[in-house]
Amino acid sequence: MTALELISLVTQVLFVGLFVAVLWHAIRHPTRARTDTALLFGSIVAVVVLSRAFQWLGVAEQPWAVGVLLLTLNVAPYAMIRLVDDFSGTAAWVRVAGAAALVVIGLISLVGFATAPVIVEIATIVWFLAVGGYAAIAFAREARRTRGITRRRMAAVAIGAALFIAAIVLVFLGALASNDTVMLSVLTQLFALAAVLAFFLGFAPPSWIRRAWREPDLRAFLERSVHLTGVADDRQAIADLQRAAADTFGASGAAIGIADPDRPVLRYVGRDGEWVEYPNDAFVGGRTFQAQHRMVVMDAVGADPDNAAAYERAGAHTVIAAPVSAEGRRIGVLTVYADRAPIFIEDDLWLLELLADQTAVLLEARALTTQASELRGREEAARLKEEFLSAAAHDLRTPLTVVLGQAELIERRLLRDPSAPVDPAGIARMAREARHLRDLVSELLDAQRLEQGLTVMELAPADLGSIVEAVRARHADHGVPLVLDGPDEALVASVDRPRLEQVIENLLENAYKYGADDKPPALRIWQEGAEARIAVVDHGAGIADGERERIFERFYRAPRARGITDTGMGLGLYICRRIVEEHGGRIWAERTPTGGATFVIALALEPEAPSEFVRHAHEAPTWPSTAGNEAVADA
């Protein structure tokens, strides 16, 4: 046996083995695609078997025997057209024309080979190039459109089809040539061998190759979804998982239903991003969840006519689904749908189950992450509660002790001598501490109302410069000078004036507590774009970078504030932030360039200020200033 004959024998054996494999799958799980695949390789194997039989019978050279072989071989391109329709769909006229052409070429092969063999051979070449070439190009185009293991298998099918067509064309070109060359025969056998190997990779790849092909898809799914354990919104996490699953399959879409432990429903994320609930036996996904095993529905509308409209809207002609469970607990269901049946359904089902298992792991990890976050939140809340109770007890007890002590002193003095004169200093001390106590209680009530949304803001257009000036004037009346730098024109915003003044007062109170004794706080107001900015500047120790956000939390006090005796309960800045946010504005802390902290309030200006707030150049206000103006410039 020559090397060429050995290659030919190996090729024929491989085609027979491939036919047996695809026929076995078609018998066990019959689908049109599997039947057409068996038809393709059945026609090739039939040619191999018939040629061997004709040679054994000694009739291989008879025209009728050659005609039968040609008729059988010409079935292969027609089977390819049917496979193209199974893969990606073809126009109806293409299928009809292919069937008609098969009949014509078959008659030519049976009847015409005895009288005009050259014409039959040319017609066969044209048939294979036209029909087989169309199929090979369609396979390649489908390979580019699909993803994952389907793309790799489709690419192998396209290569196999092209090589098979090339081998057949070379056979007939050799028959047409007067002198058959060894090189042509070698190319024919090599193309045929490469074609059957490519067909094996496409239609019946070994398990180890499938695993290698699936690994990149699984890794890509994990890379896209592993971060979802930290996503705060459950709906966003589920939607991202669905997109990752659909992209992994190259499918039209995917849906993940989450089981409700207390009710017989599955929750899905709708097109608008909101939760949608369905009975846990609705749709193919619900049936899969009930049965707890994977399910394949080639015609979703026919199998579930009650939900036909939903399937048609989603373009879900074929649906595959697998339950999502962990350690016997039913978590939900993963459904993947497409506008046509997947050609390599066994790979899709294997990958679907794998993704369902990974989805279960991710959802479990997400649940554990959420529980851990909630536990940390409760621990933090408990810690803050303890700190608050300690601080509140101390802060409320201090003025109460002063008031009570001063009252007892006055009481004893009056008991000893009812006509004794009143102690003005003692009365003033009692009034001051009572006001301090009132302010602490007011902070608590304000924080509670803001947290519950019970505070109603009465917004009205107001000149922010006049509000800041009013605050400055009150402090000046009490002998506290403030540096103020403001614009020449009115800055009008819609605000609740008393509440905004409360914010500025709270910020100034902080500036007095934590600022430098030799540099009074400064106020500044200016326009930046479509916003007005109000700044309260102090020149104290400042705020650490890691504390600038936390100081606005309820009951939080920076470490340096805990050593100051005249302090509040950690609610002042929280109240400021909530009031500013109720105005649609922002508040933040910055570092003062010369040292200290600068709190900035940003409020949206009115597009057109009412006429009563419009200032003219000759009416520009003169802002009071002191010797500390250089501090404002530095701020």
C-alpha positions in Angstrom: 0.0 0.0 0.0 1.4 3.3 -1.0 1.4 6.4 1.2 -1.3 8.0 -0.9 -3.5 4.9 -0.6 -2.9 5.0 3.2 -4.0 8.6 3.4 -7.1 7.8 1.4 -7.9 4.9 3.6 -7.5 6.9 6.8 -9.6 9.7 5.4 -12.4 7.2 4.5 -12.3 5.6 7.9 -12.5 9.0 9.6 -15.5 10.0 7.5 -17.2 6.7 8.5 -16.4 7.3 12.2 -17.7 10.9 11.9 -20.9 9.7 10.3 -21.5 7.1 13.1 -20.9 9.8 15.7 -23.4 12.4 14.2 -25.9 9.6 13.4 -25.8 8.4 17.1 -26.5 12.0 18.3 -29.3 12.4 15.8 -31.0 9.2 16.9 -30.6 10.0 20.7 -31.6 13.6 20.4 -33.3 14.2 17.1 -33.3 17.7 15.7 -33.4 19.0 12.2 -29.8 20.2 12.4 -28.6 16.8 13.6 -30.6 15.1 10.8 -29.1 17.4 8.2 -25.6 16.8 9.6 -26.2 13.0 9.3 -27.4 13.6 5.7 -24.2 15.4 4.8 -21.8 12.8 6.1 -24.2 10.0 5.1 -23.9 11.0 1.5 -20.1 11.0 1.7 -19.9 7.7 3.5 -22.4 6.2 1.0 -20.0 7.2 -1.8 -17.2 5.5 0.0 -19.1 2.3 0.7 -20.6 2.2 -2.9 -17.3 2.7 -4.5 -15.8 -0.1 -2.5 -18.7 -2.3 -3.3 -18.6 -1.5 -7.1 -14.9 -2.3 -7.1 -15.5 -5.6 -5.4 -18.2 -6.4 -7.9 -16.1 -5.3 -10.8 -18.6 -2.7 -12.1 -16.8 0.5 -11.0 -16.1 1.6 -14.5 -19.7 1.1 -15.7 -21.5 4.4 -16.6 -24.5 3.6 -14.5 -22.3 2.9 -11.4 -20.4 6.2 -11.9 -23.8 8.0 -12.3 -25.0 6.5 -9.0 -21.9 7.6 -7.2 -22.2 11.1 -8.7 -25.9 11.4 -7.6 -25.0 10.3 -4.1 -22.1 12.7 -3.9 -24.1 15.6 -5.1 -26.4 15.3 -2.1 -23.6 16.7 0.1 -23.8 20.4 -1.2 -27.6 20.2 -0.8 -27.2 19.0 2.8 -24.8 22.0 3.4 -27.6 24.4 2.2 -29.9 22.8 4.8 -27.3 23.2 7.5 -26.8 26.8 6.6 -30.6 27.3 7.2 -30.2 25.4 10.5 -27.3 27.6 11.5 -28.4 31.1 10.5 -31.4 30.9 8.2 -31.6 31.2 4.4 -34.1 32.7 2.0 -36.9 30.4 0.9 -35.9 30.7 -2.7 -32.4 29.5 -2.0 -33.7 26.3 -0.4 -36.2 25.7 -3.3 -33.5 26.5 -5.9 -31.1 24.1 -4.2 -33.6 21.3 -4.2 -34.5 21.9 -7.8 -30.8 22.0 -8.8 -30.1 18.7 -6.9 -32.9 17.0 -9.0 -31.4 18.4 -12.2 -27.8 17.5 -11.4 -28.9 14.1 -10.3 -30.7 13.4 -13.6 -27.7 14.6 -15.5 -25.4 12.3 -13.5 -27.6 9.3 -14.0 -28.6 9.8 -17.6 -25.8 11.9 -19.2 -22.6 10.3 -18.0 -22.7 7.5 -20.5 -23.0 9.9 -23.5 -21.4 13.1 -22.3 -19.1 12.5 -19.3 -17.2 15.7 -19.7 -20.4 17.8 -19.5 -21.4 15.9 -16.3 -18.1 16.5 -14.7 -18.1 20.2 -15.5 -21.7 20.5 -14.2 -20.6 18.7 -11.0 -17.7 21.1 -10.5 -20.1 24.1 -11.1 -22.6 22.6 -8.6 -20.0 22.1 -5.9 -18.4 25.5 -6.4 -21.7 27.4 -6.5 -23.7 25.6 -3.8 -20.8 24.4 -1.6 -19.0 27.7 -1.9 -22.2 29.5 -0.8 -22.5 27.2 2.2 -18.8 27.6 3.2 -19.1 31.4 3.0 -22.3 31.3 5.0 -20.6 29.1 7.7 -17.7 31.6 7.9 -20.1 34.5 8.2 -22.0 32.8 11.0 -18.7 32.0 12.8 -17.9 35.8 12.8 -21.4 36.6 14.2 -21.4 34.0 17.0 -19.3 33.8 20.2 -17.4 31.4 22.4 -17.2 27.7 21.6 -19.9 28.1 18.9 -17.7 30.4 17.0 -14.8 28.0 17.2 -16.9 25.1 16.0 -18.5 27.1 13.2 -15.1 28.2 12.0 -14.0 24.6 11.9 -17.1 23.7 9.9 -16.4 26.6 7.4 -12.8 25.4 7.0 -13.9 21.8 6.5 -16.6 22.7 4.0 -14.1 24.8 1.9 -11.4 22.0 2.0 -14.0 19.4 1.1 -15.2 21.4 -1.9 -11.6 22.0 -2.9 -10.9 18.2 -2.7 -13.9 17.3 -4.8 -13.1 20.0 -7.5 -9.5 18.6 -7.7 -10.9 15.1 -8.2 -12.9 16.2 -11.2 -10.2 18.5 -12.5 -7.9 15.4 -12.5 -10.6 13.4 -14.4 -10.9 16.2 -17.0 -7.1 16.3 -17.4 -5.7 14.0 -19.9 -2.7 13.2 -17.8 -3.3 12.6 -14.1 -0.4 14.0 -12.0 0.8 12.7 -8.7 0.8 16.2 -7.2 -2.9 16.7 -8.0 -3.7 13.4 -6.3 -1.6 14.3 -3.3 -3.3 17.6 -2.9 -6.7 16.0 -3.3 -6.0 13.5 -0.5 -4.5 16.1 1.8 -7.4 18.4 1.3 -9.8 15.5 2.0 -7.9 14.5 5.2 -7.8 18.1 6.4 -11.5 18.5 5.7 -12.5 15.5 7.7 -10.3 16.6 10.6 -11.9 20.1 10.5 -15.4 18.5 10.3 -14.5 16.4 13.4 -13.6 19.6 15.3 -16.8 21.2 14.2 -19.3 18.5 14.6 -17.8 16.0 17.1 -14.8 17.6 18.9 -13.2 15.5 21.7 -14.1 16.4 25.3 -10.7 17.8 26.1 -10.9 20.2 23.1 -14.4 21.3 24.2 -13.1 22.0 27.7 -10.2 24.0 26.3 -12.6 26.0 24.2 -15.1 26.6 27.0 -12.4 27.9 29.4 -12.0 31.4 27.9 -15.8 31.9 27.9 -16.1 30.8 31.6 -13.1 33.0 32.5 -14.6 36.0 30.7 -17.9 35.5 32.5 -16.2 35.3 35.9 -14.1 38.4 35.1 -17.2 40.4 34.2 -19.2 39.2 37.1 -16.9 38.7 40.1 -17.1 42.4 41.0 -20.8 42.1 41.4 -20.5 40.9 45.0 -19.7 44.5 45.9 -22.5 46.2 43.9 -24.9 47.9 46.2 -28.0 47.6 44.1 -29.4 44.0 43.7 -31.1 45.0 40.5 -28.0 46.3 38.9 -26.0 43.2 39.9 -28.6 40.9 38.4 -28.8 42.9 35.2 -25.0 42.8 34.8 -25.1 39.0 35.4 -27.7 38.7 32.7 -25.7 40.7 30.2 -22.6 38.6 31.0 -24.5 35.4 30.5 -26.0 36.5 27.2 -22.7 37.7 25.8 -21.0 34.4 26.8 -23.5 32.5 24.7 -23.8 35.1 21.9 -27.6 34.9 22.6 -30.3 37.5 22.2 -30.6 37.8 26.0 -30.7 36.1 29.3 -32.9 36.3 32.4 -32.2 35.4 36.0 -35.1 34.7 38.3 -34.6 35.0 42.0 -36.9 32.9 44.3 -38.7 34.5 47.1 -38.3 32.3 50.2 -41.7 33.4 51.6 -43.9 33.4 48.5 -44.2 31.2 45.4 -42.8 33.8 43.0 -39.7 34.5 41.0 -38.4 38.0 40.8 -36.8 39.3 37.5 -35.3 42.6 36.6 -37.5 44.2 34.0 -36.5 46.3 31.0 -37.0 49.5 33.1 -34.6 48.2 35.7 -37.3 47.5 38.3 -38.3 44.2 39.9 -41.0 42.2 38.2 -42.6 39.2 39.9 -44.1 36.2 38.2 -45.4 32.9 39.7 -42.6 30.5 40.1 -44.1 28.1 37.5 -44.5 30.8 34.7 -42.5 30.7 31.5 -39.9 28.1 30.7 -37.7 29.4 33.5 -40.5 28.8 36.0 -41.0 25.2 34.8 -37.3 24.6 35.1 -37.3 26.0 38.6 -40.1 23.7 39.5 -38.6 20.6 37.9 -35.0 21.5 39.1 -33.4 20.2 35.9 -32.3 21.8 32.7 -34.8 22.3 30.0 -34.6 23.0 26.2 -37.5 24.4 24.3 -36.9 24.8 20.6 -40.3 26.6 20.0 -41.1 28.7 23.0 -44.3 30.1 21.6 -45.6 26.6 20.7 -44.6 25.1 24.0 -46.0 28.0 26.1 -48.8 29.8 24.1 -50.1 31.6 27.2 -46.9 33.7 27.2 -46.5 33.9 23.4 -46.5 37.7 23.4 -43.7 38.0 26.0 -41.6 35.5 24.0 -42.2 37.4 20.7 -41.3 40.8 22.3 -38.0 39.4 23.6 -37.2 37.5 20.4 -37.1 34.3 22.3 -37.8 31.5 19.8 -35.5 29.0 21.5 -35.1 28.9 25.3 -32.7 26.9 27.4 -32.8 27.1 31.2 -31.0 25.6 34.2 -31.9 25.9 37.9 -29.6 28.0 40.2 -29.1 26.2 43.5 -26.5 25.7 46.2 -26.3 22.9 48.7 -29.9 21.8 47.9 -31.3 25.3 48.3 -33.3 26.7 45.4 -31.9 30.1 44.6 -33.5 30.8 41.3 -33.2 30.0 37.6 -30.9 31.1 34.7 -32.6 31.3 31.3 -30.9 32.1 27.9 -33.0 32.7 24.8 -32.3 33.3 21.2 -34.1 33.9 17.9 -33.2 30.4 16.6 -32.1 27.1 18.0 -28.4 26.8 18.9 -26.8 24.5 16.4 -24.5 22.9 19.0 -27.1 22.6 21.8 -25.1 20.1 23.8 -22.2 22.6 24.4 -24.7 25.3 25.2 -26.4 23.1 27.8 -23.1 22.1 29.4 -22.0 25.8 29.6 -25.4 26.9 30.8 -25.3 24.5 33.8 -21.7 25.6 34.5 -22.8 29.3 34.4 -25.8 28.5 36.6 -23.5 27.0 39.2 -21.2 30.0 39.0 -24.2 32.3 39.3 -25.2 30.4 42.4 -21.7 31.0 43.9 -21.8 34.7 43.0 -25.3 35.2 44.5 -24.3 33.4 47.6 -21.1 35.4 47.9 -23.1 38.5 47.3 -25.6 37.5 50.1 -22.7 36.9 52.5 -21.1 40.2 51.5 -24.4 42.0 52.2 -24.8 40.2 55.5 -21.3 41.2 56.5 -21.9 44.8 55.4 -25.1 44.9 57.4 -23.3 43.4 60.4 -20.6 46.0 60.2 -23.3 48.6 59.8 -25.0 47.4 63.0 -21.7 47.3 64.8 -20.9 50.8 63.6 -24.4 52.0 64.6 -24.0 50.4 68.0 -20.6 52.1 68.4 -22.0 55.5 67.4 -24.9 55.0 69.7 -22.6 54.3 72.6 -20.5 57.3 71.7 -23.6 59.5 71.3 -25.1 58.4 74.6 -21.8 59.1 76.4 -21.4 62.4 74.7 -25.1 63.4 75.1 -25.0 62.5 78.8 -21.9 64.6 79.3 -23.1 67.5 77.2 -26.5 67.6 78.7 -25.3 67.1 82.2 -22.8 70.0 82.1 -25.3 72.8 81.7 -27.8 71.0 83.9 -25.2 70.8 86.7 -24.5 74.5 86.4 -28.2 75.4 86.4 -29.0 73.1 89.3 -26.0 74.2 91.3 -26.7 77.9 90.8 -30.4 77.4 91.6 -29.6 75.5 94.8 -27.2 78.3 95.8 -29.9 80.9 95.2 -32.4 78.7 97.1 -30.1 78.5 100.2 -29.4 82.2 100.1 -33.1 83.0 100.0 -33.8 80.5 102.8 -31.2 82.2 105.0 -32.2 85.8 104.1 -35.4 86.2 102.0 -34.6 89.9 101.6 -31.1 89.3 100.2 -30.5 90.9 96.8 -30.6 88.8 93.7 -27.2 87.7 92.3 -27.1 89.0 88.7 -24.0 87.0 87.8 -25.6 83.8 89.0 -28.9 84.5 87.1 -26.9 85.3 84.0 -24.9 82.0 84.4 -28.2 80.1 84.7 -29.7 81.7 81.7 -26.6 81.0 79.6 -26.4 77.4 80.5 -30.2 77.0 80.0 -29.8 78.4 76.5 -27.0 76.0 75.9 -29.2 73.2 77.0 -32.0 74.4 74.8 -29.6 74.5 71.8 -28.5 70.9 72.5 -32.1 69.7 72.6 -33.0 71.7 69.5 -30.1 70.0 67.7 -31.5 66.6 68.6 -35.0 67.5 67.5 -33.7 69.0 64.2 -31.7 65.9 63.5 -34.7 63.7 64.1 -37.0 65.8 61.9 -34.5 66.0 59.1 -33.8 62.2 59.2 -37.6 61.5 59.0 -38.2 64.1 56.4 -40.6 66.1 58.7 -38.9 69.4 58.3 -40.7 71.6 55.7 -38.6 74.2 53.9 -40.4 77.4 52.9 -38.3 78.4 50.0 -38.4 81.9 48.5 -36.1 84.1 46.5 -33.6 86.0 48.7 -30.4 87.9 48.4 -27.7 85.7 49.9 -25.6 88.7 50.6 -28.2 90.2 52.8 -28.5 86.9 54.7 -24.8 86.7 55.3 -24.7 90.4 56.3 -27.5 89.8 58.8 -25.5 87.1 60.5 -22.4 89.3 60.6 -24.4 92.2 62.0 -25.8 90.0 64.9 -22.3 89.0 65.8 -21.0 92.5 65.6 -23.8 93.6 68.0 -22.4 91.1 70.5 -19.0 92.5 70.2 -17.6 89.8 67.9 -16.0 91.2 64.8 -16.2 89.2 61.6 -14.3 89.7 58.3 -16.8 89.8 55.4 -16.1 89.9 51.7 -19.0 90.0 49.3 -19.9 90.8 45.6 -21.2 94.1 44.2 -24.4 92.6 42.8 -27.2 90.7 44.4 -26.9 86.9 44.4 -30.5 85.6 44.5 -31.3 82.0 45.3 -34.5 80.3 46.4 -33.9 79.5 50.1 -35.5 79.1 53.5 -33.9 82.2 55.1 -34.1 81.1 58.8 -32.7 77.7 58.0 -29.8 79.1 55.9 -28.9 81.5 58.7 -28.9 78.5 61.0 -26.4 76.8 58.8 -24.1 79.8 58.8 -24.4 80.2 62.5 -23.5 76.5 63.1 -20.5 76.9 60.9 -19.4 80.1 62.7 -19.9 78.3 66.0 -17.5 75.6 64.9 -15.0 78.3 63.6 -15.0 79.9 67.1 -14.5 76.6 68.8 -11.7 75.2 66.6 -10.2 78.4 65.2 -7.2 80.4 66.4 -7.9 82.8 69.2 -5.9 85.6 67.6 -7.7 85.4 64.2 -11.4 85.8 64.1 -13.4 83.7 61.5 -14.1 85.2 58.1 -17.1 85.1 55.8 -17.0 85.2 52.1 -19.7 85.1 49.4 -19.1 85.1 45.6 -20.5 83.7 42.4 -19.0 80.8 40.5 -20.8 79.9 37.3 -24.5 79.3 38.0 -23.9 78.9 41.7 -23.4 81.1 44.7 -20.7 80.1 47.1 -20.7 81.0 50.8 -17.5 80.2 52.8 -16.8 80.3 56.5 -13.1 80.4 57.1 -11.2 79.7 60.3 -7.4 79.6 61.0 -7.1 76.8 63.5 -5.6 73.3 63.3 -7.7 72.3 60.4 -9.3 68.9 59.5 -7.4 65.8 58.6 -7.9 64.6 55.0 -9.6 61.4 56.1 -12.0 63.3 58.3 -13.5 65.7 55.8 -16.4 63.5 54.8 -17.0 61.8 58.2 -17.4 65.1 60.1 -20.8 65.4 58.3 -22.1 62.1 59.7 -24.5 62.0 62.6 -22.9 61.9 66.1 -19.4 61.9 64.6 -16.8 64.1 66.2 -13.2 64.3 65.0 -10.6 63.1 67.4 -9.3 66.6 68.1 -12.8 67.8 68.9 -13.2 65.2 71.7 -10.7 67.0 73.8 -12.7 70.3 73.8 -15.1 70.7 76.7 -17.4 73.3 75.1 -18.6 71.1 72.3 -21.9 69.6 71.0 -23.1 66.1 70.3 -21.8 65.7 66.8 -25.0 66.9 65.1 -24.2 70.4 64.0 -22.5 69.6 60.7 -24.9 66.8 60.0 -27.8 69.3 60.3 -25.9 71.8 58.1 -25.5 69.2 55.4 -29.1 68.0 55.5 -30.4 71.6 55.3 -28.2 72.5 52.4 -29.2 69.3 50.6 -32.8 70.1 51.2 -32.1 73.4 49.3 -30.6 71.3 46.4 -27.1 72.5 47.3 -23.8 71.1 48.4 -21.5 71.6 51.4 -17.9 70.5 51.9 -14.7 71.3 53.8 -11.4 72.5 52.4 -8.0 73.3 53.8 -7.4 77.0 54.4 -4.2 77.9 52.7 -2.8 79.7 55.7 -3.9 76.9 58.1 -7.3 75.9 59.3 -10.6 74.8 57.7 -12.9 76.4 55.2 -16.5 75.2 54.9 -18.1 76.1 51.5 -21.8 76.1 50.7 -22.9 76.0 47.0 -26.4 77.0 46.1 -28.0 77.3 42.6 -28.7 80.9 41.6 -32.1 82.0 40.3 -31.9 82.2 36.4 -33.5 85.7 36.6 -33.4 87.6 39.8 -36.7 89.4 40.7 -36.5 93.2 40.1 -36.5 94.0 43.9 -33.1 92.2 44.2 -31.4 93.9 41.2 -28.7 96.4 42.3 -27.3 99.1 40.2 -23.7 100.2 40.2 -24.4 103.3 42.3 -26.2 101.1 44.9 -23.3 98.7 45.4 -23.0 97.8 49.1 -20.0 98.6 51.2 -19.1 95.5 53.1 -17.7 96.0 56.6 -14.2 94.9 57.1 -11.6 94.7 59.8 -7.8 94.4 60.0 -8.2 90.7 59.2 -8.9 91.2 55.5 -5.7 89.5 54.5 -7.2 86.3 55.9 -10.1 86.5 53.5 -7.7 87.0 50.6 -5.8 83.9 51.6 -9.0 81.9 51.8 
